[in-house]
Amino acid sequence: MENNRALLFLLFLAVSAVFADEDVFIGVNIGTELSDMPHPTQVVALLRAQQIRHVRLFNADRGMLLALANSGIKVAVSVPNEQLLAVGQSNATAANWVAQNVVSHYPATNITTICVGSEVLSALPNAAPILNNALKFIHSALVASNLDRQIKVSTPLASSIILDSFPPSQAFFNHTLKPVLVPMLKFLQSTGSYFMLNVYPYYDYMLSNGVIPLDYALFRPLAANKEAVDSNTLLHYTNVFDAMVDAAYFAMLDLNFTNIPVMVTESGWPSQGDSDEPDATLDNANTYNSNLIKHVLNKTGTPKHPGIAVSTYIYELYNEDNKPGHLSEKNWGLFNANGTPVYILRLTESGSMFANDTSNQTYCAAKDGADSKMLQAALDWACGPGKVDCSALLQGERCYEPDNVAAHATYAFDAYYHMMGRAPGTCDFNGVATITTTNPSHGSCVFSGSLGRNGTFVNGTAPAMDSTTSSSSPSRYLNNNAYSTILTILGILVWSMILL
């Protein structure tokens, strides 16, 4: 028993060491323009299941801040643009905002950053004159609460304020913004904060009319002769993201600021678009975000600052179906409102930041074109002698639809394959089954392979609670998710037995 305790302690130390390495991170933005916005407790359950440890809120929603308490998740809250004028015109209003939205939640909710407005200089140019006041007033309120060292203050800016951005060494800020930017940069420098930038290679690519190659926008490997070269510095650029970040560094250098780190507060790629947005696809969104995560967490840095990684928030956690505008505006999310993934991230060798890395994950599915009688025989065997729990395939249950032998056989084959630990030969079924890396889960029908370590969902979330309430419905939970629940409990028990 003492040896087991020592082992557990060493394991704890190892895990703590991994989680302590927070000098660079990938986080997610959480938008709320959904017709069926999940309850805050559901949102936090998804974040924890996916091992997401940094989030940015576009406001300071009390329900979200309460749900995030004691979660270990680091939180960036925002002063919404509609509150900016009031905060920027009154020190007392700013102090009250901090008291209500930060001090009353800290430290239970680990608020690390306050974003004052969003793209104010481009979206609300009339508010530009009071932006620096808002930054200073918010910071003064933190000083008064003795929180200025724990919580940074900055404002996310659109990359469009940077002109002549390629080559990066020629970049400069829109000169009309200098009266605002110079004192802002002085504030960021004096408080040790970040220059926050929203970087969207998707839009740069779309607006380039073919000048920017798609591979260059998506972080795909380029031949040496295809890399973009800055003729002034001879630095080679392999992706738009790095070029935009370095353009920000050079633009700050143009104003004689050299030591303010860049943080990317928004970046991503839409998974669906209108007919005039042909490159807003699932595969491109997957490629961009997977490569972005690997690029940031591998601490590659940029050509101008190699080895100095740029912490980044992905836009965004959920698809927002109530967003106005193009179809692409509604489809930047990693997950749907019910917690199911929009696509499977490909994150081999990128650590445990997102648990929905299924690069090395396999499933067992019915072969296309397999004889239906052989499939039925194999299905009968799996649900009988094979001892697979096929109750989810009963009429009215979560995996009944689509009601055909191939779909039902795939469920049973995959359950058996994972029940047998994916051992060689356990996905054959007399030649009618095959191993695949494509997750066959659909809707509420979550397959065995989608369950991760300790019973957490690798690419989804725990069975969803009713989004209109703060508590789950036990009868609905048992009826629709009994198999998942049993597997979760078994996973926890098995791991407990192994560790002890």
ChimeraX attribute file (.defattr): number of C-alpha atoms within 10 A of each C-alpha:
attribute: neighborCount
match mode: 1-to-1
recipient: residues
	/A:1	7
	/A:2	7
	/A:3	9
	/A:4	12
	/A:5	12
	/A:6	11
	/A:7	14
	/A:8	14
	/A:9	12
	/A:10	12
	/A:11	13
	/A:12	11
	/A:13	12
	/A:14	12
	/A:15	11
	/A:16	11
	/A:17	11
	/A:18	11
	/A:19	12
	/A:20	9
	/A:21	9
	/A:22	12
	/A:23	11
	/A:24	16
	/A:25	19
	/A:26	23
	/A:27	28
	/A:28	25
	/A:29	22
	/A:30	21
	/A:31	19
	/A:32	20
	/A:33	15
	/A:34	16
	/A:35	11
	/A:36	15
	/A:37	19
	/A:38	23
	/A:39	20
	/A:40	20
	/A:41	20
	/A:42	25
	/A:43	24
	/A:44	21
	/A:45	20
	/A:46	24
	/A:47	24
	/A:48	18
	/A:49	21
	/A:50	22
	/A:51	16
	/A:52	21
	/A:53	20
	/A:54	22
	/A:55	23
	/A:56	28
	/A:57	21
	/A:58	20
	/A:59	22
	/A:60	21
	/A:61	13
	/A:62	15
	/A:63	11
	/A:64	17
	/A:65	23
	/A:66	15
	/A:67	17
	/A:68	25
	/A:69	19
	/A:70	11
	/A:71	16
	/A:72	14
	/A:73	21
	/A:74	19
	/A:75	23
	/A:76	24
	/A:77	23
	/A:78	24
	/A:79	24
	/A:80	16
	/A:81	19
	/A:82	10
	/A:83	16
	/A:84	22
	/A:85	19
	/A:86	16
	/A:87	25
	/A:88	24
	/A:89	15
	/A:90	14
	/A:91	18
	/A:92	15
	/A:93	18
	/A:94	26
	/A:95	20
	/A:96	16
	/A:97	19
	/A:98	22
	/A:99	16
	/A:100	12
	/A:101	20
	/A:102	25
	/A:103	18
	/A:104	13
	/A:105	17
	/A:106	15
	/A:107	14
	/A:108	14
	/A:109	22
	/A:110	22
	/A:111	26
	/A:112	22
	/A:113	21
	/A:114	25
	/A:115	23
	/A:116	27
	/A:117	27
	/A:118	23
	/A:119	20
	/A:120	19
	/A:121	22
	/A:122	16
	/A:123	14
	/A:124	14
	/A:125	12
	/A:126	12
	/A:127	17
	/A:128	19
	/A:129	15
	/A:130	16
	/A:131	25
	/A:132	21
	/A:133	20
	/A:134	27
	/A:135	24
	/A:136	18
	/A:137	22
	/A:138	29
	/A:139	24
	/A:140	18
	/A:141	22
	/A:142	23
	/A:143	13
	/A:144	10
	/A:145	14
	/A:146	12
	/A:147	18
	/A:148	18
	/A:149	11
	/A:150	12
	/A:151	19
	/A:152	21
	/A:153	27
	/A:154	26
	/A:155	25
	/A:156	22
	/A:157	23
	/A:158	19
	/A:159	21
	/A:160	17
	/A:161	20
	/A:162	20
	/A:163	17
	/A:164	16
	/A:165	22
	/A:166	17
	/A:167	20
	/A:168	28
	/A:169	24
	/A:170	16
	/A:171	22
	/A:172	21
	/A:173	22
	/A:174	14
	/A:175	11
	/A:176	9
	/A:177	15
	/A:178	12
	/A:179	11
	/A:180	15
	/A:181	20
	/A:182	15
	/A:183	12
	/A:184	20
	/A:185	21
	/A:186	13
	/A:187	18
	/A:188	21
	/A:189	17
	/A:190	10
	/A:191	15
	/A:192	15
	/A:193	19
	/A:194	21
	/A:195	23
	/A:196	25
	/A:197	25
	/A:198	24
	/A:199	25
	/A:200	20
	/A:201	25
	/A:202	22
	/A:203	11
	/A:204	18
	/A:205	20
	/A:206	17
	/A:207	11
	/A:208	10
	/A:209	9
	/A:210	9
	/A:211	10
	/A:212	17
	/A:213	15
	/A:214	18
	/A:215	17
	/A:216	20
	/A:217	22
	/A:218	25
	/A:219	21
	/A:220	14
	/A:221	12
	/A:222	15
	/A:223	8
	/A:224	11
	/A:225	7
	/A:226	13
	/A:227	15
	/A:228	20
	/A:229	17
	/A:230	16
	/A:231	13
	/A:232	10
	/A:233	12
	/A:234	12
	/A:235	17
	/A:236	17
	/A:237	23
	/A:238	24
	/A:239	23
	/A:240	25
	/A:241	24
	/A:242	23
	/A:243	24
	/A:244	25
	/A:245	26
	/A:246	25
	/A:247	26
	/A:248	27
	/A:249	24
	/A:250	23
	/A:251	25
	/A:252	22
	/A:253	16
	/A:254	15
	/A:255	14
	/A:256	11
	/A:257	15
	/A:258	13
	/A:259	13
	/A:260	19
	/A:261	19
	/A:262	20
	/A:263	21
	/A:264	24
	/A:265	27
	/A:266	22
	/A:267	23
	/A:268	25
	/A:269	30
	/A:270	28
	/A:271	24
	/A:272	22
	/A:273	19
	/A:274	12
	/A:275	10
	/A:276	8
	/A:277	14
	/A:278	10
	/A:279	20
	/A:280	22
	/A:281	17
	/A:282	19
	/A:283	15
	/A:284	20
	/A:285	26
	/A:286	22
	/A:287	19
	/A:288	23
	/A:289	23
	/A:290	21
	/A:291	19
	/A:292	21
	/A:293	23
	/A:294	19
	/A:295	19
	/A:296	20
	/A:297	22
	/A:298	15
	/A:299	17
	/A:300	16
	/A:301	19
	/A:302	24
	/A:303	18
	/A:304	20
	/A:305	14
	/A:306	10
	/A:307	12
	/A:308	17
	/A:309	21
	/A:310	24
	/A:311	21
	/A:312	28
	/A:313	24
	/A:314	26
	/A:315	26
	/A:316	24
	/A:317	26
	/A:318	29
	/A:319	26
	/A:320	25
	/A:321	19
	/A:322	13
	/A:323	17
	/A:324	11
	/A:325	8
	/A:326	14
	/A:327	18
	/A:328	21
	/A:329	20
	/A:330	21
	/A:331	27
	/A:332	26
	/A:333	27
	/A:334	27
	/A:335	22
	/A:336	21
	/A:337	24
	/A:338	22
	/A:339	24
	/A:340	22
	/A:341	22
	/A:342	21
	/A:343	18
	/A:344	22
	/A:345	24
	/A:346	20
	/A:347	23
	/A:348	13
	/A:349	11
	/A:350	17
	/A:351	13
	/A:352	15
	/A:353	19
	/A:354	23
	/A:355	22
	/A:356	24
	/A:357	22
	/A:358	21
	/A:359	14
	/A:360	9
	/A:361	16
	/A:362	18
	/A:363	24
	/A:364	28
	/A:365	28
	/A:366	29
	/A:367	18
	/A:368	10
	/A:369	8
	/A:370	13
	/A:371	12
	/A:372	14
	/A:373	10
	/A:374	15
	/A:375	25
	/A:376	16
	/A:377	14
	/A:378	23
	/A:379	24
	/A:380	16
	/A:381	16
	/A:382	23
	/A:383	18
	/A:384	12
	/A:385	8
	/A:386	16
	/A:387	13
	/A:388	20
	/A:389	14
	/A:390	20
	/A:391	14
	/A:392	22
	/A:393	20
	/A:394	13
	/A:395	11
	/A:396	11
	/A:397	16
	/A:398	20
	/A:399	24
	/A:400	18
	/A:401	17
	/A:402	11
	/A:403	12
	/A:404	11
	/A:405	17
	/A:406	23
	/A:407	19
	/A:408	23
	/A:409	28
	/A:410	22
	/A:411	30
	/A:412	29
	/A:413	32
	/A:414	28
	/A:415	26
	/A:416	22
	/A:417	26
	/A:418	19
	/A:419	16
	/A:420	13
	/A:421	10
	/A:422	19
	/A:423	10
	/A:424	9
	/A:425	9
	/A:426	19
	/A:427	23
	/A:428	18
	/A:429	18
	/A:430	10
	/A:431	13
	/A:432	21
	/A:433	23
	/A:434	18
	/A:435	18
	/A:436	14
	/A:437	14
	/A:438	14
	/A:439	20
	/A:440	19
	/A:441	18
	/A:442	14
	/A:443	12
	/A:444	17
	/A:445	19
	/A:446	24
	/A:447	21
	/A:448	24
	/A:449	23
	/A:450	23
	/A:451	22
	/A:452	20
	/A:453	13
	/A:454	16
	/A:455	23
	/A:456	23
	/A:457	24
	/A:458	23
	/A:459	29
	/A:460	27
	/A:461	25
	/A:462	21
	/A:463	22
	/A:464	24
	/A:465	19
	/A:466	16
	/A:467	18
	/A:468	11
	/A:469	12
	/A:470	13
	/A:471	12
	/A:472	15
	/A:473	12
	/A:474	9
	/A:475	9
	/A:476	14
	/A:477	16
	/A:478	14
	/A:479	13
	/A:480	18
	/A:481	20
	/A:482	17
	/A:483	18
	/A:484	24
	/A:485	16
	/A:486	13
	/A:487	16
	/A:488	20
	/A:489	13
	/A:490	14
	/A:491	18
	/A:492	16
	/A:493	14
	/A:494	14
	/A:495	13
	/A:496	11
	/A:497	9
	/A:498	9
	/A:499	12
	/A:500	12
